[in-house]
Amino acid sequence: MTKTLRKYINDNVWARWAALILVSSLMFFTYMFEEILSPLESMVEIEKGWSPEIYGTYAAGEYIFNVLGFLIVAGIILDKWGVRVTGSVCGAVMALGGFIKWYALSDYFTGTALESWLNSWWVEMPATAKLSAFGFLLFGCGIELGGTSVHKAVAKWFKGKEMALAMAVRFSITRVSVFLVFSIAPYIANKYGSVTPAVAFFALLNVVGLLGYLIFCVMDYKYDKQLGEDATEEKEEPFKASDTLAIFKSKVFWLISGITFFYFATALPFQKFATNMLESQLGLANEVAANIFRWYPMFAAIMTPVFGILLDKRGKGASMLIWGSLLLCIDCLIFAFVLPVLPSKILAFTTIALLGVSFSMFGAAIWPSIPAVIDEKVLGSAYCLVYWVQNVGLCIFPVIIGWVLEAANPGVAEAIQSGDTAANYNYTMPMVVFALCGLFAAAIGYFLLAEDRKKQYGLQLPNIKS
């Protein structure tokens, strides 16, 4: 009875929301760095000689280790070590990967023995891209495991409270970071005439995010002491291989993983090509195109808490996943077939806004759905396994899109690199590929809805019980 009546630190509204802001600071600054080259694709293509295929291969580098199995092991690490140790290590790894990427694009790398060695093999891929991809690879290991650490931390601090809203706000914070990088990065790069200063600036911000997370660790230490746990190690049931096998055997796990695979295989790789798409379709300067696209994450940031509140009070999570996926498909078809015929900034902005609504609807619904169907003791493993499946798509689709874009536009990359300002890419085929992914995601969503009705997981029910 005494334990039931005891007030914990997370029962204090300001404390749990302060904890949310602190853990989100890690992802806020690292998501900035993740997208640093997205609004600068055309500049890095000219400055460093990267073709769309090289750029796509570099972008895929973020996910290679994760796809090869790191995220499976990462889930075990998270459930064993807890959110404090895991998140802190991830922050440090991301900072290291960020500085490697900056070094690869800086003048300090030019003319070194390392550059000569990297240029001596796989000559189609320049040394700057190889080393950038390696730094991005380390960064990617940190950001995916760091993201699952944050998810688990939020689930821990908001259990039985406004969890969907909290996860939606966390999601919104990361979307604001993408808005800012699309606003700031082109300005810095254009001011200094190079992408390197922009990369350096955002690499330093990774360290700021790590410091915020370390402050959260102090709060989480106090919370665990209140719970009567050993503050140096979060006690959970001993990990068994059968726990992970049980997740793999779950049909609903594969449905959730499948819908995240196809949705995020469009929504996130699209960010890396969107600025160049708008430059090509509307004939805009790099900074102007980035300023239009930056409203995509901002609309997502604004709308995600709204959908989070609806989920907490009204439910319908599975339905939101379906409608979010369908809206994504429609938006990509507009970019593929309507915008080239009607090259209007207003149409582009409206479609970007609808894309933001789609992303917010999907993002608000997907992450709270996992605690609803997975045992809490393996929640970290479950999040990592969903991220693992998602990372397969994030790894292969930038390469696919880069290859499709170059194949559909023979000779354009060479013309741009030679200084032909009239040369532009036709993005119809890449956007059709993205649209098909959105359609597949919606189809899987219907199967998920049917499974929820059959097994009564509660995906359509509100999170706050009356």
C-alpha positions in Angstrom: 0.0 0.0 0.0 2.9 2.4 0.9 4.4 1.8 -2.6 1.1 2.5 -4.3 0.7 5.9 -2.5 4.2 7.0 -2.9 4.8 9.9 -5.3 7.6 9.5 -7.7 9.6 12.1 -9.6 7.7 11.4 -12.8 4.4 12.1 -11.1 5.5 15.7 -11.2 4.4 17.2 -14.5 7.3 19.5 -14.9 9.8 16.8 -14.0 8.7 14.3 -16.6 8.4 16.9 -19.3 11.8 18.3 -18.4 13.1 14.7 -18.8 11.5 14.5 -22.2 13.1 17.7 -23.4 16.5 16.6 -22.1 16.4 13.2 -23.8 15.0 14.8 -26.9 18.0 17.2 -27.0 20.2 14.3 -28.0 18.1 13.5 -31.0 17.3 17.2 -31.8 21.0 18.0 -32.5 21.9 14.7 -34.0 18.9 14.7 -36.4 20.3 18.1 -37.6 23.6 16.5 -38.4 21.9 13.5 -40.0 20.3 15.8 -42.7 23.2 18.2 -43.0 23.9 17.4 -46.7 20.3 17.0 -47.7 19.8 20.6 -48.6 23.3 20.8 -50.0 23.2 17.9 -52.5 23.7 20.1 -55.6 26.6 22.0 -53.9 28.4 18.8 -52.8 27.9 17.4 -56.3 29.8 20.4 -57.8 32.3 21.0 -55.0 33.3 17.3 -54.4 32.3 15.7 -57.6 29.6 13.4 -56.2 27.1 12.0 -58.7 23.5 11.1 -57.5 24.6 7.4 -57.3 27.6 8.3 -55.2 25.4 10.6 -53.0 22.9 7.7 -52.6 25.7 5.3 -51.7 27.1 7.7 -49.1 23.6 8.2 -47.6 23.2 4.4 -47.4 26.4 4.2 -45.4 24.5 5.4 -42.3 22.6 2.2 -42.1 25.1 -0.6 -43.2 26.2 -1.8 -39.7 22.6 -1.6 -38.4 21.4 -3.8 -41.3 24.2 -6.3 -40.8 22.9 -7.1 -37.4 24.1 -4.4 -35.0 20.6 -3.3 -34.1 19.7 -6.9 -33.1 22.6 -6.8 -30.7 21.8 -3.2 -29.8 18.4 -4.3 -28.4 20.1 -6.7 -26.1 22.5 -4.0 -25.0 19.7 -1.5 -24.3 17.7 -4.0 -22.2 20.8 -5.0 -20.3 22.5 -1.7 -19.8 19.5 0.6 -19.6 18.8 4.0 -21.1 21.5 5.9 -19.2 24.6 4.0 -20.2 23.3 3.1 -23.7 22.2 6.7 -24.6 25.4 8.2 -23.3 27.6 5.8 -25.3 25.5 6.5 -28.4 25.9 10.2 -28.0 29.7 9.8 -27.9 29.7 7.6 -30.9 27.6 10.0 -32.9 29.9 12.9 -32.0 32.9 10.9 -33.2 31.2 9.9 -36.5 30.2 13.5 -37.0 33.8 14.8 -36.7 35.1 12.1 -39.1 32.5 13.2 -41.6 33.6 16.9 -41.2 37.2 15.9 -41.6 36.5 14.0 -44.8 34.9 17.1 -46.4 37.5 19.6 -45.0 40.7 20.9 -46.6 42.7 19.1 -43.8 41.9 15.8 -45.6 43.0 16.9 -49.0 46.4 15.7 -50.0 46.9 13.3 -47.1 48.1 9.7 -47.3 44.7 8.5 -46.2 43.1 10.3 -49.1 45.6 8.7 -51.6 45.0 5.3 -50.2 41.2 5.6 -50.3 41.4 6.9 -53.9 43.5 3.8 -54.8 40.5 1.4 -54.7 36.9 1.6 -55.8 37.9 4.5 -57.9 34.3 5.3 -58.9 33.7 6.5 -55.3 35.9 9.4 -54.3 37.9 9.4 -51.1 35.7 12.2 -49.6 32.6 10.1 -50.1 34.2 6.9 -48.7 35.4 8.6 -45.5 32.2 10.5 -45.1 30.3 7.3 -45.5 32.4 5.7 -42.8 31.8 8.6 -40.4 28.1 8.4 -41.3 28.2 4.6 -40.6 29.5 5.2 -37.0 27.0 8.0 -36.6 24.2 5.8 -37.9 24.9 3.1 -35.3 24.7 5.7 -32.6 21.6 7.5 -33.8 19.4 4.4 -34.2 20.4 2.9 -30.9 20.1 6.4 -29.3 16.7 6.7 -30.8 15.5 3.5 -29.3 17.1 4.5 -25.9 15.0 7.7 -26.1 11.8 5.8 -26.9 12.4 3.5 -24.0 13.1 6.4 -21.7 9.9 8.1 -22.7 7.9 4.9 -22.2 9.5 4.6 -18.8 8.8 8.1 -17.6 5.3 8.4 -19.1 3.9 4.9 -18.4 0.3 5.3 -17.4 0.3 9.0 -18.4 0.2 11.0 -21.6 2.5 8.6 -23.5 1.3 9.2 -27.1 1.5 13.0 -26.6 5.0 12.7 -25.1 6.2 10.6 -28.0 4.5 13.0 -30.4 6.2 16.0 -28.8 9.6 14.1 -29.0 8.9 13.4 -32.7 8.0 17.1 -33.2 11.2 18.2 -31.6 13.2 16.2 -34.1 11.1 17.6 -37.0 11.9 21.2 -35.9 15.6 20.2 -36.0 15.2 19.2 -39.7 13.4 22.5 -40.4 16.4 24.3 -38.9 19.0 22.5 -40.8 17.3 23.2 -44.1 17.1 26.8 -43.0 20.7 27.2 -41.6 22.9 24.9 -43.6 22.3 26.5 -47.1 22.9 30.0 -45.5 26.2 28.9 -43.9 27.4 27.0 -47.0 26.5 29.9 -49.4 28.1 32.5 -47.1 31.4 30.7 -47.0 31.2 29.2 -50.5 31.7 25.6 -49.2 29.7 22.8 -47.5 32.5 22.2 -44.9 31.7 25.1 -42.5 28.1 24.0 -42.3 29.2 20.4 -41.5 31.6 21.6 -38.8 28.9 23.7 -37.1 26.4 20.9 -36.9 29.1 18.4 -35.8 29.8 20.6 -32.8 26.1 20.6 -31.9 26.2 16.8 -31.5 28.3 17.5 -28.4 25.6 19.8 -27.1 23.0 17.1 -27.5 25.2 14.7 -25.5 25.5 17.1 -22.6 21.7 17.4 -22.4 21.3 13.7 -22.3 23.9 13.4 -19.5 21.8 15.8 -17.4 18.8 13.5 -18.0 20.9 10.6 -16.7 21.1 12.4 -13.3 17.3 12.7 -13.1 16.9 9.0 -14.2 19.3 7.9 -11.5 17.2 9.6 -8.9 14.0 8.1 -10.3 15.5 4.6 -10.1 16.5 5.2 -6.5 12.9 6.1 -5.8 11.8 2.8 -7.4 14.2 1.0 -5.1 16.5 -0.2 -7.8 20.3 -0.2 -7.8 21.1 3.2 -9.4 24.1 1.9 -11.2 22.2 -0.7 -13.2 18.5 -0.9 -14.2 17.4 -4.3 -13.0 15.2 -6.3 -15.4 14.6 -10.0 -15.8 17.7 -11.8 -17.2 17.7 -11.7 -21.0 17.0 -14.9 -22.7 17.4 -15.7 -26.4 13.8 -17.0 -26.4 12.6 -13.5 -25.6 13.9 -12.2 -28.9 12.7 -15.3 -30.7 9.2 -14.7 -29.4 9.3 -11.2 -30.9 10.4 -12.7 -34.3 7.5 -15.1 -34.1 4.9 -12.4 -33.5 2.8 -11.7 -36.6 1.9 -8.2 -35.4 5.6 -7.4 -34.9 6.2 -8.1 -38.6 3.2 -6.1 -39.7 4.4 -3.1 -37.7 7.9 -3.6 -39.0 6.7 -3.9 -42.6 4.7 -0.7 -42.5 7.6 1.2 -41.0 9.9 -0.4 -43.7 7.9 1.0 -46.6 6.8 4.3 -45.1 10.2 5.4 -43.8 11.9 4.0 -47.0 10.1 6.9 -48.7 9.7 9.7 -46.0 13.4 9.8 -44.9 15.3 9.1 -48.2 13.0 11.6 -49.8 14.4 14.3 -47.5 17.9 13.7 -49.0 16.7 14.3 -52.6 13.9 16.8 -52.1 15.8 20.0 -52.3 17.5 19.0 -55.6 14.1 17.8 -56.9 12.6 21.3 -56.3 15.6 22.9 -57.8 15.2 20.8 -60.9 11.4 20.9 -61.3 11.0 24.6 -60.5 14.3 26.0 -61.7 15.1 27.4 -58.2 18.4 28.3 -56.5 19.6 25.9 -53.8 18.7 28.1 -50.9 15.2 29.0 -52.2 14.4 25.3 -52.8 15.6 24.4 -49.3 13.4 27.2 -47.8 10.4 25.6 -49.4 11.1 22.1 -48.4 12.0 23.0 -44.8 8.3 23.5 -44.1 7.8 19.7 -44.5 9.3 18.9 -41.1 7.8 22.1 -39.5 4.3 21.0 -40.5 5.0 17.6 -39.1 6.3 19.2 -35.9 3.1 21.3 -35.5 0.6 18.5 -36.3 2.2 15.5 -34.5 1.2 16.6 -31.0 -2.4 17.2 -32.3 -2.5 13.6 -33.5 -0.8 12.5 -30.3 -3.6 14.1 -28.2 -6.2 12.4 -30.5 -4.5 9.1 -29.9 -4.5 9.5 -26.2 -8.1 10.5 -26.0 -9.8 8.9 -29.0 -7.5 6.2 -30.3 -7.6 5.0 -34.0 -3.9 4.4 -34.2 -4.0 1.7 -36.9 -6.3 3.9 -39.0 -3.9 6.8 -38.7 -1.1 4.6 -40.1 -3.2 3.7 -43.1 -4.3 7.3 -43.9 -0.8 8.6 -43.4 0.6 6.1 -45.8 -2.1 6.8 -48.5 -1.4 10.6 -48.2 2.3 9.9 -48.7 1.5 8.0 -51.9 -0.7 10.8 -53.2 1.9 13.4 -52.5 4.6 11.5 -54.3 2.4 11.1 -57.3 1.8 14.9 -57.4 5.5 15.4 -57.3 5.9 12.9 -60.1 3.2 13.9 -62.6 1.5 17.2 -61.5 4.3 19.5 -60.4 6.4 19.0 -63.7 3.3 20.1 -65.7 2.2 22.8 -63.3 5.6 24.2 -61.9 4.1 26.3 -59.2 5.7 27.3 -55.9 2.2 27.3 -54.3 1.5 23.8 -55.5 4.9 22.6 -54.3 4.4 24.3 -50.9 0.9 22.8 -50.5 2.1 19.3 -51.3 5.0 19.7 -48.9 2.5 20.8 -46.2 0.3 17.7 -46.9 3.5 15.5 -46.7 4.1 17.0 -43.3 0.6 16.1 -42.2 1.2 12.5 -43.4 4.5 12.3 -41.6 3.0 13.6 -38.3 0.0 11.3 -38.5 2.2 8.2 -39.1 4.8 9.3 -36.6 2.3 9.9 -33.8 0.7 6.5 -34.3 3.6 4.1 -34.9 5.8 4.4 -31.9 3.1 4.2 -29.1 1.8 1.1 -30.9 4.9 -1.0 -30.1 4.5 -0.8 -26.2 0.8 -1.8 -26.8 1.8 -5.2 -28.4 5.2 -6.0 -26.9 6.1 -7.1 -23.3 7.8 -4.2 -21.5 10.8 -6.3 -20.4 11.9 -6.7 -24.0 10.7 -3.3 -25.2 14.2 -2.1 -26.0 14.8 -5.2 -28.1 11.5 -4.8 -29.9 12.2 -1.1 -30.7 15.7 -2.1 -32.0 14.3 -4.9 -34.1 11.7 -2.6 -35.7 14.5 -0.1 -36.4 16.6 -2.9 -37.8 13.9 -3.8 -40.4 13.4 -0.1 -41.0 17.1 0.4 -41.6 17.1 -2.2 -44.3 14.8 0.1 -46.3 16.8 3.2 -45.3 20.0 1.5 -46.5 18.9 0.3 -49.9 16.5 2.9 -51.0 18.9 5.9 -51.2 21.1 3.7 -53.4 18.0 2.6 -55.5 16.8 6.2 -55.9 20.3 7.5 -56.8 20.6 4.7 -59.4 17.1 5.3 -60.8 17.7 9.1 -61.0 21.0 8.7 -62.8 19.6 6.0 -65.1 16.6 8.1 -66.0 18.8 11.1 -66.8 21.8 9.9 -68.8 24.6 12.5 -69.1 23.0 15.0 -66.7 25.3 14.4 -63.8 28.4 14.9 -66.1 26.8 18.1 -67.5 26.2 19.5 -64.0 29.7 18.7 -62.8 31.1 20.4 -65.9 29.3 23.6 -65.0 26.2 23.5 -67.2 23.7 25.6 -65.3 20.8 24.6 -67.6 21.1 20.9 -66.8 18.4 19.5 -64.5 17.2 16.1 -63.4 13.8 14.6 -64.2 12.5 13.1 -60.9 9.4 11.4 -62.3 10.7 7.8 -61.9 12.2 8.2 -58.4 8.9 9.7 -57.2 7.0 6.8 -58.7 9.2 4.4 -56.7 8.4 6.4 -53.5 4.7 6.4 -54.3 4.7 2.6 -54.6 6.3 2.3 -51.2 3.5 4.5 -49.7 0.9 2.2 -51.3 2.6 -0.9 -49.9 2.6 0.7 -46.5 -1.1 1.4 -46.7 -1.8 -2.2 -47.7 0.1 -3.6 -44.7 -1.8 -1.1 -42.5 -5.1 -2.8 -43.5 -3.7 -6.2 -42.5 -2.5 -4.7 -39.2 -6.0 -3.3 -38.6 -7.5 -6.7 -39.3 -5.0 -8.4 -36.9 -5.8 -5.8 -34.2 -9.6 -6.5 -34.5 -8.9 -10.2 -34.3 -6.4 -10.3 -31.4 -7.7 -7.1 -29.6 -4.3 -5.5 -29.1 -6.0 -2.2 -28.5 -4.3 -0.2 -31.3 -7.6 1.5 -32.1 -8.2 2.3 -28.4 -7.3 5.5 -26.6 -4.1 5.5 -24.5 -5.7 7.3 -21.5 -8.2 5.1 -19.8 -11.3 6.8 -18.5 
